[in-house]
Amino acid sequence: MSAHGEAPPVITFLSDYGRSDEFVGVCHGVIARRCPQARVIDLTHEIPAQDVLQGALVLASAAPYLPAGVHLAVVDPGVGASGPRARLAVAVRAREAGHALVGPDNGLLGPAVEVLGGAAEAVDISRSPEALPGMSATFHGRDLFAPVAAALAAGAQLSQVGEPLDPGELCRLEVSRARVRGDVLHARVLRSDRFGNLVLDARAADLSELGADFGAELTVDYAGGAHLARLVRAFADVPQGELLLYEDSQRLLSLAVNRGSAAQLLTAAAGAELEVRLR
């Protein structure tokens, strides 16, 4: 608790920095210098390197469960670019009270902003007065994003950390959406989690269009192979080692293997296209 009996401000932090280098710790240090009272929650730093889509999906899936605060996200393959390829650095105030997001304007923040009610206000922080002196061209997480996030957590207003930006101009990320054509659900793998579960861009309603209900046997076609799966509510509803399709905690359909890995079984990864049909 703070000296005034209030809860400390919260900064959540997501990146593709990993843990083998000092990058995450240095960003923590910068935050501590600017806002020592802040509580930093590390969402993950294991986003695949430079994978903006994966970072955006993970941040959006976490957003409904985060406390009000500043959400710092850095997956930034365009860092240091200039000219027509340059991306903005932004801070966004969401319509859901108490939430602000800081990061590169490359689509990373967009899905989470939408989950939090959309953008109420945005600023370009590329030349923020909060940036560290002598800003590096390759480590904006340390020199720009972390100090701006810390300043907002310390009570600064968006207008104090950047220049006004039309929220409608923020970069939008195109996320695929499964489609039912005839008796086939055409879906794409959005990401694979550490258990090897394959998160699809489909929802239960898509399978309902095929007439599939819980317990239904399905055929999953991928890369020339056909795999039997069952639509179930939980992993234990199929024997160990069998493929299943279930609705995950984000209400997306996911392929899994009970006590195994769907990613290994299908040799599939993010971006893979597959077809699902009633057996």
N, C-alpha and C positions, 0 to 999 in steps of 0.2 A: 504493500500500500504506500501511497505517497505521503508526504509530510502532512497533507491536509486531509488525510483519510479517504482520498479518492483512489480508485483503481488506476494503475499506471497506463499510459497510452500503449496501444498494441500496434506492432508492425509485423505483418506476415511477409515471408521472404521465400520466393521460388526462383530457381535458376537452373542452368545447365553446367554449373561450375564444377560439380563433383566435390569430393572431399579430400582428394589426394594432394591438392595444392592449397595455398594460403588464401585464395580468392574470397571464400565465404567468410573466413575469420577476419580478414581485412575490412570487408564491408560491415561486419558487426562492430569493428573498432571505430569506423567512421561514424556509424550511427550512435555509438556510445559517447563519442566526443560532442556531438551536436545535441543529442537528447538522451542523457544518461539514465533518465527515469523510464525509458521505453522498455517494454517487454517484447522481445523478438521471438516469433514463432517460425521456425523453419519448416515450411510445407514439404519441400523436397529440393535437393540440388542434383538429382539424378535424371533430369530430363535429358534425353539423348542430345548430344552436342548439336547446336544450331537448329534444332527441330522445333520451329515456332508452333506448328500445329499441335504437337504433343503437349507443349507447355500451355497452350491456350486451353486445350481440353481438360488438362489436370487442374488448372486454376479455376476454370468454370465449374468443375465438379466439386471443388472444395468450397467455392464461394458461399453457398447457402448455409454453411456450418461455421463460418468465420465470425468472430466478434467484430463489432464496429471498430474501425481503425484504418491504417494505411496498408495497402497491399502492394508490396514491392515485387516486381517480376522482371527478370532479366534473362531473356534468350534472344540474342542480338547479333545475328550473322552480318547485319549491315553496319555494325559499329565502325565509325570513322569514315564512311563513304561520303563523297561530296558530289556536287553537281546534281544531275537528274536522278541519280541513284541514291541520293541521301534520304534518310528517313528522319522524321522528327523525333524528339524526345518529349514525352508528355506527362502531365498529371491530370487526372480526371476525377471529378466528384460525381459519384453515382446518385441516382434519385433516392435510393434507399438510405435513410438517414445514417450519417456517421461513417460512410465508407468512401475512401479515396483510393485511387490506383495510380501507381507510378511505374513507368517503363518505356521501352521503345514503341513507337507508333508503327508497328509492323503486323498488326493483327493479334498480337499476343494477349492484349488486354480485352479485346472486344467481346468475346463470349462471356467473360466474367462480368463485364459492365452490364450486358443485357440481363444476366441472371439477377443482378442487383438493381434492376428497374430502369436501366438505360442511363445515358450520360446527361447530367444536369448542367455541367460546366466543364470546360477543358482549357488548359493552357499549354503553350509551347515552352518547355523548360530548357531548350537547347543552350540558351545564354543566361541561365538562372544565376542570380546573385549568390545562391547557395552553393554553386559548384566550387569544387576545390581549386585553388590557384594552379595554373599550369596543367590544365586538364589533359590527360592522356588521350590519344586517338584510339586506343584499343581497350581501355578499361573504364568505360562510362559507368559500370556498376559501382565502382569505388568512388569515382570523381564527380559523378553527376546524380545518378539515381538514388544512391544511398543517402547522400546529404540532403537531397530534396525530400525524400521520404521522412527523414529524421526531423527536418524543419516542420513539415506538416504535422507530424506526431507531437511536436513541441508547441503547436498552436498556431503556426503560420497559416495564412489564408492562401488560396490558390493564386490570387492576384499579386501576392508578395513573392511568389517563387517563379513566375513565368508570365508570358504575354498571352492575352486572350486568343482563343482558338475556337472556331465554330465546331461544336461537337459533331455536326454532320460531315465534317471533313476528316474525321478519324478513319484510319485504315480499317477496312472490314475484311475478315477472314472468310473465305469460302469453305464451308464444311459440307461434305457430301451428304446425301440423304437417300436411303434405300428406296427402291421402287418395286411395286408388284406389276408384273406384266404377264397376263394370262394366269398360268398356275405356278409361276416361278417368282420368288423373291430375289431380286438382284441387290446384293449388299456389298459393302466395302468394309474392311477392317480399319477402324480408326486408330487403335493402339493395342499393344499387348502389355499386360501388367506383369509384375515380377513372378506371378504364379503360372504364367503362360496362358492366361485367359485372354481370348480375343474379343475385344469390345467392338461391336458392329454399329454401323450408322442406321440401325433399324430399331423399331419398337414393337411391342407385343401386338399392337393394332395391325401392323403389317402382316403378321402371321394369321391374324383373325380373318383377313381378306382371303387367305388360302383355305380357310375352314379348319385351321389347326387349333386345338385346345390342349391343355395340359395333359400329358401322357401320350400325345401323338408321336408317331414315328416319322422322322424326316430324313431326307437325303441331302447331304451337303456336298456339292460338286465344287472341286477346286483343283486347278492345275492338272486336269485330266483324270483325277481320282474321285471316286464317290465314297462318301463316309456316312454310315448310319448314325443318326443322333436322335435323342428323345427330348421333347419339350417338357421341362420339369420346373418345379419351384425351387429345389435345393439340390446340392451336389449328391447327397446321400440317397436321392430318389433313383439313382442308377447304380449298378454294381461298380466296384473299383475298376478303373482302367477304361470305362466306357465314355464316349463322347456325349455331351448334353448341351442343350441350348436353354438358357434361363434369362430372366429379367434381372439385371443387376441393380445395385443401390441407386444408380442414376436413371433408372427406368429405360435403360438401353438393353437390347438383346446382346448376350455374350455367349461365345462358345467356350466350353471348358471340358476338361477330362477329370472325372472324380479321382483324386489322388494322383493326378498327372498333369500334363501340359498339352493344351490344344495347339499351341504354337509349334511345338515339336511334332505332334502327331500329323498336322497338316503341312508342316514346314512353311507356315504363313507368317507374315508380319504386317505392320502398318502399310496401308495402301493396297493390300491384296483384294482382288475382286472374287466373289464367290456367289454361288446360286443355292438357294434353299427351296425344296419342294416337299410336299407330302409324299411319303413312301407309297 
